[in-house]
Amino acid sequence: MGLRDEYSTAIKRLMDEIDSAEQEAMEKTADAIATTVAAGGVLHVFGAGHSHMLAEEIFYRAGGLVPVNAIFDPGLMVHNGAARSTVLERLPGYAAAVIGDHETSAGEPFIVVSNSGINPVPIEMALEARARSLVLVALTSVQASAAARPRHPSGYRLYELADIVLDNHAPPGDAIADVPGCPGLKTGPVSTILGAYILNNIIVRAVERLAATGQEEPPVFTSANVPGSAERNAWLVSHYRRQVKSF
């Protein structure tokens, strides 16, 4: 079996593991999101480095929920300087500046994404969530995090702070396939694919719950490439503009 087949097989196996082991956590997260949206609130989400892509995955997304407040910071994104983003993710105090004037309400869910779950910015973002009485959801690799030394002075790992833990089942080091002839070297990272799978599973479940109430149509984006979508999407954006800073 070549590396491509090994990688594909591993991804499918890990998705099956997630479907089995993370059902309860995904249901709890979907319930928290649906309850918040039904009450006029929003879902908050944050990730640094490659985890930023998962925050972006569920923000302003065709088929996704409109009331998603993704907390973005250019300094923590790899396209603005990859090495610099790593330095900033390890900078104590940076998270408070990033969350800044984002509006939150007690009881709203906040998903913090960090595969390792050990760097200061995700930990401090989690502490900010707790200070604001938000429902803290950690999307992380419990196995990788438990095997690593925390970098925040508190000694916490992300999953140790969360109300709900979504384990992506990624191995330590993230990559899954052994490179032939290179002992100890692996390729094929899995955390982004698995994280996107988990998050979209949760959004689908939350939308299903909102639709089941029968009160009104769930606030879901229609693709901008579908005729007739522009007016509806524009109304939804205007409705949530105060709560979603990145609109």
Phi, psi and omega per residue, in radians:
M1 nan 2.213 3.128
G2 -1.350 3.038 -3.111
L3 -1.085 -0.647 3.138
R4 -1.074 -0.784 3.129
D5 -1.170 -0.676 3.117
E6 -1.086 -0.737 -3.138
Y7 -1.149 -0.842 -3.134
S8 -1.043 -0.756 3.135
T9 -1.110 -0.713 -3.135
A10 -1.143 -0.734 3.130
I11 -1.065 -0.792 -3.139
K12 -1.116 -0.716 3.122
R13 -1.095 -0.763 -3.114
L14 -1.186 -0.628 3.057
M15 -1.110 -0.699 3.083
D16 -1.099 -0.715 3.093
E17 -1.054 -0.767 -3.139
I18 -1.106 -0.784 3.128
D19 -0.996 -0.595 -3.115
S20 -1.475 -0.889 -2.968
A21 -1.463 -0.441 -3.019
E22 -1.843 0.204 -3.109
Q23 -0.991 -0.858 -3.075
E24 -1.103 -0.773 -3.132
A25 -1.127 -0.698 3.123
M26 -1.167 -0.681 3.120
E27 -1.132 -0.736 3.129
K28 -1.097 -0.727 3.139
T29 -1.152 -0.762 3.113
A30 -1.071 -0.701 3.112
D31 -1.091 -0.765 -3.134
A32 -1.099 -0.715 3.134
I33 -1.162 -0.848 -3.105
A34 -1.075 -0.732 3.129
T35 -1.085 -0.760 -3.133
T36 -1.146 -0.832 -3.117
V37 -1.110 -0.712 3.122
A38 -1.066 -0.495 -3.133
A39 -1.605 0.085 3.114
G40 1.626 0.121 -3.140
G41 -1.640 -3.026 -3.098
V42 -2.318 2.803 2.998
L43 -1.593 2.330 3.067
H44 -1.848 2.538 -3.136
V45 -2.578 2.484 -3.121
F46 -2.544 2.496 3.001
G47 -2.707 2.612 3.113
A48 -2.018 2.762 -3.136
G49 1.069 -2.385 3.118
H50 -1.162 -0.396 3.092
S51 -1.160 -0.370 3.052
H52 -0.991 -0.598 -3.116
M53 -1.091 -0.516 3.137
L54 -1.321 -0.593 3.021
A55 -1.127 -0.708 3.131
E56 -1.223 -0.523 -3.108
E57 -0.997 -0.653 -3.076
I58 -1.818 0.175 3.141
F59 -1.833 2.305 3.044
Y60 0.929 0.836 -2.935
R61 -2.000 2.282 3.036
A62 -0.987 2.213 -3.094
G63 1.452 -0.051 -3.123
G64 -1.793 2.934 3.118
L65 -1.197 2.493 3.082
V66 -1.315 -0.794 -3.074
P67 -1.354 1.121 3.074
V68 -2.102 1.981 3.121
N69 -1.654 1.648 3.103
A70 -1.457 2.219 -3.090
I71 -1.678 1.799 -3.077
F72 -1.832 2.548 3.008
D73 -2.434 2.101 -3.094
P74 -0.987 -0.575 -3.119
G75 -1.157 -0.383 -3.102
L76 -1.715 0.121 -3.139
M77 -1.790 2.412 -3.011
V78 -1.170 -0.425 -3.108
H79 -1.286 -0.198 3.089
N80 -1.750 0.317 -3.121
G81 2.127 1.699 -3.016
A82 -1.082 -0.853 -3.130
A83 -1.122 -0.667 3.126
R84 -1.095 -0.694 -3.134
S85 -1.103 -0.623 3.100
T86 -1.142 -0.747 3.121
V87 -1.071 -0.796 -3.093
L88 -1.184 -0.580 3.123
E89 -1.154 -0.359 3.133
R90 -1.763 0.196 -3.059
L91 -1.626 1.949 3.107
P92 -1.035 2.427 3.101
G93 1.594 -0.206 -3.058
Y94 -1.237 -0.576 -3.075
A95 -1.077 -0.685 -3.124
A96 -1.073 -0.644 3.106
A97 -1.231 -0.615 -3.115
V98 -1.206 -0.800 -3.111
I99 -1.285 -0.518 2.959
G100 0.595 -2.022 -3.043
D101 -1.712 0.389 3.030
H102 -1.120 2.244 -3.108
E103 -1.410 2.264 3.079
T104 -2.338 2.752 3.063
S105 -2.224 2.480 -3.129
A106 -0.916 2.360 3.109
G107 1.646 -0.227 3.095
E108 -1.257 2.558 3.100
P109 -1.375 2.531 3.109
F110 -2.340 1.948 3.111
I111 -1.604 2.072 3.044
V112 -1.843 2.131 -3.076
V113 -1.816 2.174 3.044
S114 -2.790 2.006 -3.099
N115 -1.081 -0.814 -3.134
S116 -1.366 -0.615 3.116
G117 1.156 0.456 -3.055
I118 -2.168 -0.200 -3.046
N119 -1.435 2.653 -3.044
P120 -0.986 -0.755 -3.055
V121 -1.111 -0.859 3.074
P122 -1.072 -0.654 3.116
I123 -1.134 -0.779 -3.132
E124 -1.228 -0.528 3.046
M125 -1.156 -0.671 3.077
A126 -1.122 -0.724 3.107
L127 -1.139 -0.636 3.047
E128 -1.077 -0.728 3.126
A129 -1.073 -0.752 3.127
R130 -1.146 -0.699 3.134
A131 -1.121 -0.502 3.137
R132 -1.606 0.113 3.124
S133 1.041 0.684 3.060
L134 -1.577 2.816 3.035
V135 -1.467 1.881 -3.031
L136 -1.511 2.101 3.102
V137 -1.998 2.135 3.120
A138 -1.739 2.173 2.975
L139 -1.852 1.905 -2.930
T140 -2.736 2.979 2.964
S141 -1.726 1.889 -3.131
V142 -1.098 -0.713 -3.131
Q143 -1.095 -0.819 -3.137
A144 -1.167 -0.706 -3.101
S145 -1.169 -0.759 -3.127
A146 -1.116 -0.464 -3.108
A147 -1.514 -0.089 -3.057
A148 -1.974 2.713 3.109
R149 -1.476 2.236 3.109
P150 -1.065 2.491 3.138
R151 -1.745 -0.152 3.118
H152 -1.495 2.472 -3.110
P153 -0.978 -0.436 -3.137
S154 -1.200 -0.388 -3.073
G155 1.446 0.038 -3.138
Y156 -1.369 2.588 2.841
R157 -1.790 2.724 -3.056
L158 -0.984 -0.800 -3.062
Y159 -1.153 -0.358 3.131
E160 -1.332 -0.271 -3.117
L161 -1.733 -0.294 -2.917
A162 -1.365 2.617 2.961
D163 -1.345 -0.615 3.110
I164 -2.327 2.321 3.124
V165 -1.957 2.149 3.017
L166 -1.821 1.831 -3.091
D167 -1.539 2.101 -3.128
N168 -1.426 -0.091 3.079
H169 1.124 0.307 3.071
A170 -1.261 2.532 3.134
P171 -1.356 2.849 3.002
P172 -0.949 2.314 -3.106
G173 1.568 -0.192 3.034
D174 1.300 -0.795 -3.092
A175 -1.264 2.610 -2.931
I176 -2.068 -0.349 -2.999
A177 -1.919 2.278 3.126
D178 -1.294 2.278 3.113
V179 -1.395 2.122 -3.106
P180 -1.017 2.347 3.094
G181 1.355 0.062 -3.115
C182 -2.249 1.442 -3.069
P183 -0.936 2.259 3.100
G184 1.484 -0.158 -3.110
L185 -1.641 2.258 -3.126
K186 -2.168 2.683 3.034
T187 -2.326 3.011 3.121
G188 1.484 1.224 3.086
P189 -1.175 2.613 -3.039
V190 -2.143 -0.279 -2.942
S191 -1.125 -0.619 -3.112
T192 -1.215 -0.804 3.118
I193 -1.067 -0.805 -3.100
L194 -1.207 -0.659 3.095
G195 -1.105 -0.763 3.109
A196 -1.114 -0.663 3.110
Y197 -1.087 -0.795 3.135
I198 -1.114 -0.853 -3.068
L199 -1.114 -0.764 -3.137
N200 -1.215 -0.564 2.995
N201 -0.995 -0.778 -3.103
I202 -1.177 -0.760 3.133
I203 -1.074 -0.765 3.121
V204 -1.032 -0.752 3.141
R205 -1.149 -0.707 3.127
A206 -1.134 -0.740 3.108
V207 -1.097 -0.710 3.109
E208 -1.038 -0.739 3.126
R209 -1.141 -0.723 3.134
L210 -1.131 -0.719 3.130
A211 -1.138 -0.579 -3.079
A212 -1.185 -0.368 3.130
T213 -1.215 -0.467 3.112
G214 1.232 0.137 -3.080
Q215 -1.364 -0.806 3.131
E216 -2.790 2.909 -3.113
E217 -1.181 2.311 3.125
P218 -1.022 2.501 -3.130
P219 -1.335 1.455 -3.092
V220 -2.049 2.351 3.092
F221 -1.209 2.427 2.931
T222 -1.713 2.494 -3.123
S223 -0.939 2.363 3.104
A224 -1.132 -0.229 3.127
N225 -1.599 0.042 3.094
V226 -1.704 2.215 -3.136
P227 -0.952 2.373 3.088
G228 1.524 0.026 -3.074
S229 -1.450 -0.423 -2.954
A230 -1.047 -0.823 -3.075
E231 -1.132 -0.777 -3.134
R232 -1.126 -0.801 3.139
N233 -1.100 -0.700 -3.135
A234 -1.100 -0.689 3.118
W235 -1.135 -0.754 -3.137
L236 -1.100 -0.750 3.115
V237 -1.074 -0.783 -3.128
S238 -1.116 -0.588 -3.125
H239 -1.141 -0.624 -3.066
Y240 -1.854 0.136 -3.010
R241 -1.028 -0.621 -3.124
R242 -1.178 -0.556 -3.074
Q243 -1.628 -0.341 -3.116
V244 -1.972 1.758 -2.977
K245 -1.131 -0.581 -3.044
S246 -1.385 -0.079 2.983
F247 -1.184 nan nan
